[in-house]
Amino acid sequence: MNTQKSWRHTLTRWSPALLAATIILAVVLVVSLPPTRALAQDFLNLFRVKKFAAVTIDPARMKQLDNLNLDMEQLFAENVQVLKEPGKPVQVASAQEAGERAGFTVAVPSALPKNATLEAYVEGEGSAVITANVAKAQELLDLVGISDVQIPAQLNGAKITITKPAAVMLQYTFKDGQATLMQSPSPEVALPAGVEMKQLGEIGLRVLGLSADEAREFASKVDWNSTFLIPLPADAAEVRQVTVNGAEGLMLTSNGTGRNKRGPNTHNRALILWANNGMVYAMEGNTNVVDLLELANSVQ
């Protein structure tokens, strides 16, 4: 498989899966629904994205999960209630109009190449409430060969609220490449009181192929209330920590991309993820990674 397509596929498909498993197995693909703010008063544990971290996954495990071809939504939840559909992204005339529609001030990069052109899109709000089904979640563990983990019984029937505000995508095209800046207030996942995030995180890591000891050690180092984990196959991408406007971030580049140099590989794609002041940002581009980081640092 082309490595560039592989790691980008991983980000779009398995990042929501791990975020969901981190919080509760019942949420696995539903977290990709873009939602709105509607938290029930009895949901006391709240997840918000404040930083990103990567976990390396065995490519064979990712392939195994792919090959299972499960209907995750049906497997993990006995009831998924969509409260609000986000609708399809709508193209608008400017970043200012995008902000007016989305309900927040849109940040834009100031270090754009000369003659860059812009296409701006807005995706609406949405929300979903999920009722967990422990038996079905346990079924997944059986399917992937995990026999030493039990889903906490008290989670059965628990209701999880997933909320995500409107999102804005600014797509820039210029002479030497393209760059896309995506931004949104942080999505939120609200859990019933007493649910232990760390325990659920360990379970999610086991589903993704880590051993019991590896999952326990990794889970002990993560702030499960604020960290969005990105699972990546070991052969798909290079990951390094970066700083963007004073915030911790991650840069992901497909293997083979020059990381701090200019040369023939400068047009492979890279992705920078960071969060700041309650907002989540992603900048993707096929420009030189040094230039992409400079562009990200100019977002304000």
N, C-alpha and C positions, 0 to 999 in steps of 0.2 A: 504494500500500500504506500502511496505517496506520503512522505512524512508530514508535509505541510497540511494536506487534507486530514491526516490522521489526528494531529494535535488540535486542529480547529474543530473537527468533529467531536473530539473529547470534550472541549470546552463547552460546546453547545449542548451536548447530551449528558455528559457525566458530571459536570459541575452542579447542575440542579439535583442530580441523583445523590451526590455526597452531601450537599447541604440538607437535603431531605432526610437522609439517613442519620446525619448528625443530630437532627432535631427529633425525628421519629420516623421509623420505617414506613409508616402509613402515608407519608407525604411525597414519596419518591418522584414522580414526574410532575405532580401537580404544582410544585413550586415554580415551574416555568410560566404559570399563568400570571400576567401582570395585574396586580390588584390595587384596591383602594384602602383607606384607613377606616376600619370598623372593628375595633377590638372590644370583645365582651368584657364586662367588669370582673368576671370571675377567672379570667386568664391572667395569671400573675407573672409567669416566666416569659420573658420577651427576648427574642433574638433580633439584633440589628447589626448590619455589616459595618465594622469599623476598620478591619484590616483583612488582608488576604494571606493565605499560606498554601504551599503546594505539598502534595504527598505523592511519592513515586509508586506507581502500580505496575505489577508484572503484566506485560502485554498479553500474555496467554490468558490471564484472568479477565482482562477486559474483553478479549475475544470470546471467552466462555460466556460472559454475561450478555454480550451481543447475540451469541448464537441461541441463547435461551428463548429470545424473541417473546418475552412475556408481556402480557397486558398489565403493566405495573399498576395502573390506576385501579383496575378491578382486583388485583392481587392484594394490594395494601389497604384498601379502604372499603368498608361496606357502604359508605355513603359519602359522595362528594357533591356538595351543594355550591354551585357557582352563584355568587351573589351579584356579581357585576361582570359582564363581558368587556374586555378592553377594546375590542374592535381592531380593525386593521390599521397599520400606520398610515397617517395622512401627511402628504407633502404640503409644506407651507412655504411662504415666500422668503422668510428670513429667520434668523435666530431669535430676533425680538418677538416675532409673531409666535414662534414655537414656545417661547417662555410664557407668553400671554395665554396660550391654549393649555399648557402643562401646569401652570400655576406656580412657577418658580422662576427666579432669574437665571437665565441660561449663561453659563460660562463659555467663553470662546478663546481660542488660542491667538496670541498676538504675534507669534513668530512664524506666520505662514509664508511660504514662498511667494514670490511675485506672481501676479496674475492667477492666483488660485481661485477656482470657482466653487460655489457652495450649493448643495442640495440639502434641505432641512426637512426632517420628518418628526411627527409626534405620535406616540402610541398612548392610548387612553388608559385610564385607571381600570382596575378590576379587583375582584376579591373572591375568595373561596373559603368554605368551612368544610373540614374533613372529619369524619368519625372513624377512629382507628379500630382495626380488627386484628387482635393479637394472633388469632389462629392463622389468618392469611399471611401475616408477617412471618410467623414461625414457618409457614410453608415455604417461603422464599429461602430461609436458612437451610431447610432440608434440601431444596433443589440445588443449592450451591455447595452442599456437602459439609455444612457447619452443624455439628451435633453437640457441641459443648457450650452452647449459648441459649439462654432462655429469655424471651421477651418478657419484661415485667408485666404480670397479670393485671395490675392496676391500671394499665394503659388501655385495656379493652373498653371501648365506648367513649374514650376521651375525645374531646372535640378540639381541633386545632384550627386556628384562624390564620390564614395567609393573606398578607396585605402588601401591595406594591403600588406606589403612586405612578403617575404618568411618567413617561420617559421620552427623552429627546435624542435624536441622532443627527449629527452634523457631518455630512460626507463632503470632503474636500478633494478636488482633483487639480493637479498641477503638473507642470512639465515633466518632472522626474518621478511621479508616482501618485499615490492616493493615500489619504488618511481619514479615518472615521472616528469621531468622538461621540461616545454614548454617555449619557448622564441621567441620573434620577435620584430623588431622595431614597434613602435606604429602604429596601423591602423589609418587612417585619414578619415574624412567625410567633404567634402567641400560644403558649402551652398551659395546660392546667397546673395549678400549684402542686408542688411535690414531685414533679417530673425531673429526674436528674439528667441534665444535659450530657455530662461526661460519660455516663453509662451508655446512653444512646449513641454517643459519638464512637465509643469502642465497638458497638455492634455494627455501625455503618462501616467502620474501617475493616472489620472482619469480612463483611460482605464484599468489600473491594479487594480482598485477598491477603491482608496482613495476618500474620500469626497472632495468637493470643498475647504473647509477650510483646510483640511489636506494636499491636494496637493499644495495649495498656500503657506502654512507655510513651507512645505518640500522644495519646489522649491526655496524659498527665501534664503535657507541656502546652496545651491549647486552651485558650479562653473560649469556651463553647458558646458564650452569649454574644460574641462579637466577631468571631473569625469565620470567614467563608473559605473552606478548603477547596483547592483545585486539584483533582486527581488526574495525573498524567502518566501514560505509559512510559516506561523508562527509555524507550528508543524513539520517542516522538518529538521531544522538545527539550531545550535547555532553559533552565530557570535561574534567575538571579534576583536578589533583592535590590531595589532602587529607591531613591527618595524623590518624591514629586511634590513640589511646593511645601516641603517640610513634613510630608506624610510618608509613612512606610508604604511601599508598593512592590509589585512583582512585575518583572519583564519576562515574557515567554517568547522564545524564538525557535522556529523549526530547526532541527539539527542541520548543521552545515552553514548556517547563517553566520557571517562575520559579526562578532559581538561589539568590537570596538575599533572597527577599521572600515575603510572604504575600499571597494573592490568589486569584482564580478558578481558577488553574492548579495549585493546590497538591496536587491528587489525581492528577496524572500520576505514573507510576512512576519510581523512581530506584534505582540499584544502587551500593553501596559495596563495594569489594574491598580487602582488606589481608591481610598475613601478619605473624605475630609469634611468636617463640619456638617455631618449628617447626610452628605451626598456621596454617591458611588459613581466612579468614573471608569471608563474603559476606552483606551485609544488603540486602534489597530491600524497598521499601515504596511505598505510595501516599500517605504523609503528606508534609507540607512537607519539602523537602530539608534545611532548617536543622535541623528537629526530628529527621530521620533521622540526620544526622551527629551530633547530640547523643546520640541513642540508641546509635549505634555506639561513641561515645567512652565510654559508660557500661558497655560489655561487660567483665566481669571474672569 
